[in-house]
Amino acid sequence: MSENFAIETRDLTKSYDGVTVVDHLNLHVRENEIFGLLGPNGAGKTTTILMLLGLTEPSAGVAQVFGFNATREPLKVKRIVGYLPENVGFYENLTARENLRFIAELNHIERAEAEKRIDELIKLVGLTRQDEEGLVTGKFSKGMRQRLGIADVLVKKPKVVFLDEPTSGLDPEGIIQLLDLIASMPAMGTTVVLSSHQLQQVQRVCHSIGILSRGRMVIEGPLSKLGRDALSGGYYVIEIETAQPSPQLVDVLKAIKGVTKVETADRIVRATTEADLRAEIARVVVQNNIPMVQMKVQEFSLDDIYMKYFREG
């Protein structure tokens, strides 16, 4: 994943009638990552997206998308971004292909190239049967419309897409299909900003998150790091499962530099460490002929992270 920032804001602020809804926001989204923008209703998520799209002007601060100033260069930003709102609209009397063709024409994509892209996208989002039957979008289910919405934003090959509650109203199978599609976007060269209340879905596909509360960024960064910071004081917790309880393992773990605490529970030994020491732990386990079933770094729930920082926000 590139370390370049696709999106960056500096002290971005928006006020309406004296009420500040986005408050000195400093946001960083790396190129070709999926970033989860979280927060309760009224936290400022939608207003932030609208400023990044160049659709509303900030009261203060700067919003940049791939180096373009969203306020001063909104047309340049619009050429490289796509936006899927929660309630996506189409021309109801047109087919999926006809709707996509219209979007391609608006973006001045040559007809031959447009048809090639539309063919690829209809297959990608799973609307081949509806396309072959010539079904108009007015007869589409919610899931079909959401998949068409993804195709809609991808027609112009955007560098960034903003997705606002993209799985809203979908059945479980539709959610899985849509999340798999979103997860594939970075491989296409597309950075994704996903705004959602569905924390388990965010955890499944996002590389990093930012939590907004009352217009301020409460916490931002990679999920794994935020979990450690929020719930284990910045330390790693490495779980080692053995074939049987092993007092010897406790002793050899305590001797490893960087191990700060060792706890046991039946056949599970938990080592709190200053860094990811799995390679070193595996080495001493093998050297001491200790039978090990598995070893893993403790994972943290996004629900727990969110609730901790939301309460603090």
N, C-alpha and C positions, 0 to 999 in steps of 0.2 A: 504494500500500500504506500502511495506517495506521501511524503511529509509536507507537500505543498498544500496550502489552504485554498480550497475551492470557495469557501465563504468565510468572511471575517467582518465582525462589527467592532467598532470602538466607541464606547460610551453612547450607544444608540438609545435615544429617548423619544417617546411619543406621549403627548398630553392632549386630552380633549377637555375643553372647558375647565381648565385648571386641575383636572384629574390625571395623574401620571399612570399610564397603563403599561409602558415599557420604560424601565428606569436604569439608564446608564449600563446597557447590556453589552457585554463583551463575549462574543460567540466565535468559536473556531471550529470549522468543519473541514477535515482533510479531504483532498482529492481522492475519488474512487472509494469512499467509505459510505456506510449507511449510518446516518446519525439520527437518533431518536430524540425528538423535542417533546418533553413531557411537562405536565403541570395541570392543575385543576382548571375548571372553567373560570375565565376571567384572569388567568395568569399572564396573558399577553402573547400567547403562541400565534394566534391568527394575525394579530397586528404586526408581529415580528416578520412573519412570512410576507405579508403585504408590502412591508417596507423593503424587504429583500427583492421582491418582484418589481419594485419601482411603481407600485400601484397606489402608494400613499407616502407622503413626505414625512421624514422625521422632524421632530421639534428641535433636536440637536443630535450630534454624533454622526458617524459614518457607517454605511453598509456597503460592502464590496462583494461582488460575485465574480470570481476569476479575474480580479483586478479592476473590474469596471465598477464605477460608483453608481449605485442603484438610483440615486437621486438626480445626479447630473447626466448620467448616460443610460436612462431607462430603456431606450430602444436597443442598445447593444446588449443589455442584460436580457431583455425579452427574447432576443434571437437565440440565446444559448440555454434558456431554462424552459421547463414544462411544469404545469401546475394542475394537479387533480384535486378539486375541492371535494368536500364530503358528499355533496349532492351534485353529481355530474349531469350535464344536460346535452342532449343531441337533437338533431332534427328527426322527429318521431316517424316521419313518412319516408325516410331514407334508410337504406341498408347500411350495415357496418362499413362496407367498402365505400359506399357513396359518401358517408360522413367523413371517413379518413381521406378520401380524395379531395373533399372540400377543404379540409385542414391543410393538406399538402399544397393546394393552390394558393391559399392565404399566405403560406410561407415561401411562395415562389419556387417550389421544387419542380423541376422539369417532369413532364408527364411520364416518360419512360422510367425515370429513376423513382418517381412516386409509386408507380404500379409495382415495381420490384420491391420497394420497401413495404408496401401494403400487403403484398403476398406473404412476405416474411413475417410481418407482425400479426396478421390474422392467424397464421399457423402457430406463432409463438404464444399468443394469448388463448388459444384453444377455441377459436370461433370459425373453424373451417366448415363445419356442417351448416351453421347458420348462413355463412357466406354463399355456399353452394345452393342453399334453398332460397336465397334472396329474401330472407326474413327481415322485415323493417324493424328498426330499433324500438318502435313503440310497442312491440310484442316481446321485447327482451325481458328476461328476469333481472333482478337486482345484480346477481353475480355476473351475468353476461354484460350488463352495462358497466360494471366495475372493470371487467377485463377489457372491454372496448375503450374505457377511459385510459387504461394503461397504454394501449396501442396509440390512442390519440396523442398522449404526451410524448411518445417515443418517435412519432412520424418524422420530426425534424432533427432527430438524433441529438437531443439536448445534452449538454454537459452536466446539468443539474436538474433534478426533478423534485418537486415538493408534493408530498402526498398527505392529504388531510383526512384522517380516519378512513383509509382505503378499504378496510374490511367490514365497515359498518353495514349491518343487515344481511351479511352473508351466512350461509349454512357452513358447518364444520369443513365439509369437503371443499367448498369454495374458498374458505379462509386459507386452507393448506395450499391450494393451487396458487392463490394470489401471493402468499408469502414466499413460495418457491420462486415465483416470477420476480418479485422484488429483490430477493437474495441474489438473483443472477445479473442484476443491472450493473454492479461495479465491473464485472467482466466485459461489459459492453462499452466501458469508458464513461459510465454515468454515475455521478454522485447523487445520493438520495438523502433527503431530509424527510423523515417520517414523523408526523404528529399523530399521536394516538393515546387513548386511555387504556388500551389493552396491553398491560405490562408484560404478560407472558409472550405475546406476539412480538413486542419490541425486543425482549430478551432473546428471542429466537433468531432474529435477523440483523439486529443492530450491532455495530462495532463499538460505537461510543454513544453517550447520551448527555443531554443537558436538562436539568430540572429547573423550571421557572416557577416562581412564587411571587405574586404581586408585582410582576414586571421585572423582577431581579433574577439573575442566574444564581441559584443556590449552590449547585455543583455541576461540574462538567468534566468529562474525560472518558477513557476506556472503561467498559463495564467491569473488567476484572480488577482494575486498580481502585475504582470507586467502591467495590465490595470490600476490598481489604481496608481501605481508609475508613469506611463507614462502620464496619462491623468487627474488625480485628485490629484496629489501631495502626494499620499500615503494614502489618506483618502477614506473612504467608502461614497458612495452617496446612501441613502435609499429613495426610492420613495413610498409615501403613497397616495393612491387614496381614496377619501372620496365620500359619496353620494352627498354632496353639500359642497361649500366652508365653511371652519371652522376656523375663527380667534382663537377660543379656542385651536384648535390643535397646532397652531403655538406657543402659549404661553406655553403649557405643554411640547412641544418638546424642546423649549429653556431652560427649567428648568432641563432637563436630563443631568447628568454629562457625558461629552464626546461628546456632540453635539456642534459643532463649528459654524454652520450656518444653517439657515432655510429659504427656498425660496418657494414661492407659484406661481402657474399658474393654474387658474380656480380651478378644483377639485384635482389637484396634488400638494402635498407638498413634497419638497425635503429637506432631512436633511443630512448635511455633518457631518460625525462622525469620531472619532478616532479609532473606532472598530466596529464590526458588532453588532449593538445594537437593532436588530429587536425584540428580546424577550422583552427587556425593553420597547421599543416603543409600542409593542402590549399590554403590561400590562397597561400602562398609558392610552392608547386609550380605553380599556375596562373599566377601573376604572372611566373614565370621560364620559362614554356613548356616545362616538363619533362614528357615523356610518362609518365603513371602508369597502371599496369594495375589495381592495387588497394591498399588500405591497411586495416590492422586492428590492434587491440590484441592482443598475444600472450595466448593463453588458457593456463590452467594445469590440469593434470590433478589431480583429487581424489585419485587414487592417490598422486601425489607429495607432495601436501600432507599426506595422512594418514600416510604413512610417515615423513615428516620429524618431525611432531609426536608420533607414536607413539613413535619412537625417543627423542625428547627427554623424553617423559612417563614 
